[in-house]
Structure formats: structure tokens, C-alpha cells
Amino acid sequence: MKILHITPHLGGGVGKAHAAIQGATDPVVGRAYYLLEQPRDRRYADLVEQAGGRLHHAGQGVSLAELIEDADIVQIEWWNHPRLYHLLATADLPPMRSLFWAHVSGLCAPYIPTGLIAAAGRFVFTSPCSLQSPDIAALPGAVRARLGVVGSGFGFEDERTADAMPASGTSAAVAYLGTVDFVKMHPAFFDIIDAVDNADIRVSVWGGFDPEGEPARRARAMRHPERVQLQGQTADPRAALQAAGIFFYPLREDHYGTAENALIEAMSLGLVPVVLANPAECAIVTDGVNGVVAADPADMAARLGRLLEDSDERARLSAAARTTARDRYQPRRSAGLLEEHYRALMGEPKTRIDFAGLLGSEPADWFLSTQQRDRASGEGRMFAAGGALSKGSIDHFLATFPDDPGLLALAAR
């Protein structure tokens, strides 16, 4: 089977996922990748190539139409990237057997256009939480039968974790690793740490940050600022995580993540996850079984405090967290699930999809297709990024299409 992946890039989580899956793919499956952007960081792109994937880049003279015609299946790595919208809505693409792999949850902005889900040969999510969307429940049964879930987040798996629990498995040290920005972190992140009834708590916060940005200011304004160390970006996330025994991961309820790589990596090392009851996290962590799922920030502070005092409970949850990561989040499992979808699609004809009709023909249409009117208030919601080029935000679209009058009018609202 010849699979052509169309993706904006192979950086970040999507690049990491494909580097792992390419290495776990059955030799009967040949993968080629068409990238809409040149890699800024070639780390994962190089790993994909080393594992046998063939990379092509837009603008280098290769014919995408010919690649699609030659492929048995076209897998589109979906998130609301403006260049992906532009390609699908403006290019004259030949008929294809299509599989979309969604790398956003679709439970909040950016939403996934339901017309796209219905038109795809297969539409696959990276977390079962996406199936909770009312939009999915409203789809016809024949469309829902073509949906699936294939995880894209994987734990650490090598000789250092195969046989023994890491020494940090029962440690009371606490770590957070991820986006150090309130676009992803819960706004009460530092308040929770302040409220923990344990004077010895110390939380290492790993991730790039602006020393004058809001998280850094909030950390300095804490009642107990000594409890937090902003460590910055790490070149060795494994070592950063393995120095702790508890993974503190409070995210805002409307974050759009699904795979939560850092959470799964931490669990694979035996860190006990402490999360809020958001859909993506609840799909990974079961309260009292392999971690702590708190109802709200106050509950999180109280339960984190108790966990710090109970080494036996940490040991029990640590072992269960490792088992979850080992059994459920492996590249070979995801590669096998994708192959099942490929084999089902191979028996179906190639079809042409009217992407412009589904998504719109202009950048403002594409951006608005990621939005949704609030069902209760009827008010429109703009997925803005507060000046940051968060993926798929109005700022991201404007950076790609700076002179588009429709986007300029939306940004001026």
C-alpha cells in the first residue's frame, strides 16, 4: 500500500508521532510525505527519512497531483493550519481515497468542519474525547461508522524503562513540562501551588517562557514564590521528568489538545499524573487508578497536598501509570490501527472532494469554519491568540495572508 501524507509540517507533536509510527510501520506500507512548509527543525523529519519515509516539499517542483494519483490512500494530517486550508480549497486535486487524522480535539475552537468529516473516506481522531462532541453525535450513522480513534502520543520506550521502574517513581518532587503560556495552562496554575498545604512543595516548570510574560509575572507574584522554579526549555525532557515523581498538569478546560505527549511520557516514566477533569486528560488518566483527576483548582491543591504525604499511594499510582503508558500508547499499536483503516479503504473507489464547497474559498471563510456560535448565548466566538502565533488563530491566519480584507475585518472586530 502506498500512503501519501499531506501535512503542513513535521514539527512538534505531529512530527514526533510520525517519526515513531514510521519506525513501527509494517514494510507492506510505503509512506511519502508532502510538506507545505520547509522544516524549521529537521529533527523529526530526519527521523522519518531515516526510517524509510520519502519527503517532498511544496515549492520544489514536485507535482502533488501526480503524487496523489500514484498513492493508494491520501492521509491528510488535519488541524486548522491556514496553508492546509489554502491547498485544499484552491488546488485542483485529483480523486483520492482520503483519510483525515485530526490533531485537534474539535471540542472547542478550533472546531472541525462537520462537512469535512462527512466527506472524508475515513476521519480519525487522536483521542476518544473528540467523539463526545455534539456535532459528532448529530452525524448520520453511516458517517459515524467511518470514524475512528488512533492515538498519536507515545511514552518513552527503550532499555532504560523496559525492566525497572525509574528511581523517581515514588519521589515527592513535582514537575510540569509543556506550554508555559495561559493559552494552554490553567489560569489558576500558580494559585494551585500556592494553596497546597505543604511548605516543602517545589515545582519545576519546564518549557520556554518570556521572562516578562504573564506566567513569569504570576510566578513572581505568588505568596510562596520559592515553590516554583521556571526552568525554561530542556533539550532532554526525559531527564527533566525523571527527576520528579509527580506530574502536575493543570490545563484550561477549553484547550484544544488531544494527544498530550508530555502527559503520556511522564506516565511512562512512572510519574503520577495530577490533572483537571478535562476531556482529553480524562481519556488518559482514570482517577484513583493511574493518577489523580481533580474536579477544580481547589480540589487539585487539596489532593496534591495529600499525595505528597502518602508515599504508598504514589508508589501504587506510579506503577499503574507506567502500565497504562506501556499497554495503550505504543507506536506499533497506532501503526496497526491505521493499517486497518487503510485496508478498509482499499476496497473503495477514489473520489473527488469539493473542498472549496465544504470550507469556503477565501481565508476569512477558512478561519470562520474553525469557529462556532455559542449554543446558549448565540454569540460568535473568536479563537484569538492574544498576539501569539498560536496555531490556527486569527493571528496565524493574518501572518499567512496579511493583506486579506476579510481577515483584516475579522481582526478589527
C-alpha angles and dihedrals in degrees: 000000000000113000122190115198117203110198137158089233144327098244131113120003097346092052092047091050094050094046088057096042093047089057091049097045122120110249089240087073117073116194130201124180129211109199121200092200132040110251113261090193112030095193097108096029088057091049090051091052093045089054092053105271118139115224127208126178130211111248095032096100098259115137111238090193090058091047090052093047090051094048124089091208133014114213113197115201099219131211127122096273111156094225091054091052090049093051096047096043099043108029122089096235121187124233114290145172099246133204119178118202108197117214095186124064098233090214091112135007121343088055124189114241106247091214089063091051091051094048097049121098087227128359114200127188127206094225134033087228088080090067088066091072114116087223090062093048090053094056119104115266092247090058094045088053088064094055125099145167124235118170120230100187119090137183129231110281123181142100092295093064104026099086112017138042111247115258089245092062095110098027120132092215113118129214139181120195123182143057110359095205133093089240083083108008118079110257089234092056095117094034089060092054091047090052097052110115095228121091092200098060114125122181122197109207112203122194139080114288142174110246088216095040126110098264092052091048092049091049091052091049095055121121086232105030090164088072093071131061115190099210100178127216118344127209089203110047091170092061092044091053096041090060088068138057101202126056110210107200115163109166129180114264094241097052113132099219125122115166095048094196095185092054093051092044091052092050091049088059093050099257113149109239119225109191142157121253096265119143098248094047093044089056088061106030124052113201113249092001106072102352147338123293109191124203096219141342094281091051090048093053092049095047094044088054092052092046091054089057097047114070093172091057091048090052092050095048091042092058092047092049091054091049091051092051093046096047103038109026109055127130092228090057093052091045089053093049091051090050090055089057091046092053092050091050093049089073093057129081124252112258136191117240122208096222094169090056091050100041105024130250103259134062092247089054090051094050093046090052086068092056130077134197113247106255094216103043101024089226121138118244122215117208098219127168102211092245096314121115092241109173113275095002124136087257091055092050091048092049088055097041103024097167099044107127094208093055092044089053091050092048091051094058 
